[in-house]
Amino acid sequence: MKTLSKFVCASVAAVALLVPGVIPASPVITGGTAAAHHDHHYYVYYRECPHSPWFCYGVYHCPVEAQNTAFWIQSQGYQVFYR
């Protein structure tokens, strides 16, 4: 049973890593005016337990998106932080 549990956890983690690359980013509509270009990047990291290494889940340009993603990953039982 423990092997099955590990397999399910590994499968969920693998699918979670693939999802951001599959879903295309939505275009930014600026209403005809040039938007100011700011190069801020927010990285979201996660790990299974305190002894596991940190993995980068994704890079976001909006702090709210990074925070929402971090909350979702945390709700799935992982330790998470973003910067």
TORZAMI-246683 format. One record per residue (C-alpha): residue number from 1; residue in three letters; x, y, z. Coordinates in steps of 0.02 Angstrom, whole numbers, plus 50000, padded with zeros to 5 digits. Layout:
% residues N
+-----+--------+-------+-------+-------+
! num ! residu !    px !    py !    pz !
+-----+--------+-------+-------+-------+
! NUM !    ALA !     X !     Y !     Z !
...
+-----+--------+-------+-------+-------+
//
This chain:
% residues 83
+-----+--------+-------+-------+-------+
! num ! residu !    px !    py !    pz !
+-----+--------+-------+-------+-------+
!   1 !    MET ! 50000 ! 50000 ! 50000 !
!   2 !    LYS ! 50145 ! 50117 ! 50038 !
!   3 !    THR ! 50216 ! 50087 ! 49864 !
!   4 !    LEU ! 50050 ! 50133 ! 49786 !
!   5 !    SER ! 50044 ! 50291 ! 49890 !
!   6 !    LYS ! 50219 ! 50341 ! 49833 !
!   7 !    PHE ! 50173 ! 50305 ! 49652 !
!   8 !    VAL ! 50017 ! 50413 ! 49663 !
!   9 !    CYS ! 50114 ! 50556 ! 49744 !
!  10 !    ALA ! 50250 ! 50547 ! 49611 !
!  11 !    SER ! 50119 ! 50544 ! 49473 !
!  12 !    VAL ! 50029 ! 50696 ! 49543 !
!  13 !    ALA ! 50194 ! 50791 ! 49557 !
!  14 !    ALA ! 50242 ! 50746 ! 49378 !
!  15 !    VAL ! 50073 ! 50804 ! 49310 !
!  16 !    ALA ! 50083 ! 50964 ! 49412 !
!  17 !    LEU ! 50251 ! 51003 ! 49334 !
!  18 !    LEU ! 50186 ! 50976 ! 49159 !
!  19 !    VAL ! 50027 ! 51081 ! 49173 !
!  20 !    PRO ! 50109 ! 51255 ! 49168 !
!  21 !    GLY ! 50200 ! 51211 ! 49006 !
!  22 !    VAL ! 50044 ! 51145 ! 48921 !
!  23 !    ILE ! 49925 ! 51289 ! 48958 !
!  24 !    PRO ! 49967 ! 51443 ! 48852 !
!  25 !    ALA ! 49983 ! 51610 ! 48938 !
!  26 !    SER ! 49841 ! 51730 ! 48909 !
!  27 !    PRO ! 49886 ! 51885 ! 48806 !
!  28 !    VAL ! 49898 ! 52054 ! 48890 !
!  29 !    ILE ! 49775 ! 52180 ! 48818 !
!  30 !    THR ! 49835 ! 52358 ! 48843 !
!  31 !    GLY ! 49694 ! 52453 ! 48759 !
!  32 !    GLY ! 49802 ! 52525 ! 48620 !
!  33 !    THR ! 49930 ! 52610 ! 48731 !
!  34 !    ALA ! 50105 ! 52548 ! 48761 !
!  35 !    ALA ! 50122 ! 52464 ! 48929 !
!  36 !    ALA ! 50272 ! 52501 ! 49038 !
!  37 !    HIS ! 50391 ! 52354 ! 49031 !
!  38 !    HIS ! 50446 ! 52296 ! 49202 !
!  39 !    ASP ! 50554 ! 52141 ! 49212 !
!  40 !    HIS ! 50497 ! 52072 ! 49380 !
!  41 !    HIS ! 50500 ! 51885 ! 49399 !
!  42 !    TYR ! 50420 ! 51789 ! 49541 !
!  43 !    TYR ! 50483 ! 51611 ! 49564 !
!  44 !    VAL ! 50375 ! 51481 ! 49652 !
!  45 !    TYR ! 50468 ! 51338 ! 49738 !
!  46 !    TYR ! 50399 ! 51182 ! 49821 !
!  47 !    ARG ! 50455 ! 51023 ! 49910 !
!  48 !    GLU ! 50372 ! 50871 ! 49990 !
!  49 !    CYS ! 50456 ! 50878 ! 50161 !
!  50 !    PRO ! 50596 ! 50969 ! 50254 !
!  51 !    HIS ! 50723 ! 50840 ! 50193 !
!  52 !    SER ! 50677 ! 50852 ! 50008 !
!  53 !    PRO ! 50762 ! 50972 ! 49888 !
!  54 !    TRP ! 50669 ! 51127 ! 49826 !
!  55 !    PHE ! 50600 ! 51121 ! 49648 !
!  56 !    CYS ! 50550 ! 51271 ! 49543 !
!  57 !    TYR ! 50366 ! 51256 ! 49497 !
!  58 !    GLY ! 50362 ! 51407 ! 49384 !
!  59 !    VAL ! 50404 ! 51590 ! 49350 !
!  60 !    TYR ! 50270 ! 51724 ! 49353 !
!  61 !    HIS ! 50270 ! 51908 ! 49306 !
!  62 !    CYS ! 50127 ! 51952 ! 49424 !
!  63 !    PRO ! 50148 ! 51934 ! 49613 !
!  64 !    VAL ! 49963 ! 51891 ! 49633 !
!  65 !    GLU ! 49979 ! 51744 ! 49512 !
!  66 !    ALA ! 50134 ! 51683 ! 49606 !
!  67 !    GLN ! 50044 ! 51697 ! 49772 !
!  68 !    ASN ! 49887 ! 51608 ! 49710 !
!  69 !    THR ! 49994 ! 51468 ! 49637 !
!  70 !    ALA ! 50089 ! 51453 ! 49801 !
!  71 !    PHE ! 49926 ! 51440 ! 49899 !
!  72 !    TRP ! 49862 ! 51306 ! 49781 !
!  73 !    ILE ! 50022 ! 51203 ! 49794 !
!  74 !    GLN ! 50018 ! 51220 ! 49983 !
!  75 !    SER ! 49838 ! 51158 ! 49985 !
!  76 !    GLN ! 49900 ! 51000 ! 49898 !
!  77 !    GLY ! 50012 ! 50962 ! 50048 !
!  78 !    TYR ! 50180 ! 51032 ! 49990 !
!  79 !    GLN ! 50294 ! 51157 ! 50073 !
!  80 !    VAL ! 50304 ! 51310 ! 49961 !
!  81 !    PHE ! 50376 ! 51485 ! 49949 !
!  82 !    TYR ! 50390 ! 51618 ! 49815 !
!  83 !    ARG ! 50508 ! 51762 ! 49789 !
+-----+--------+-------+-------+-------+
//
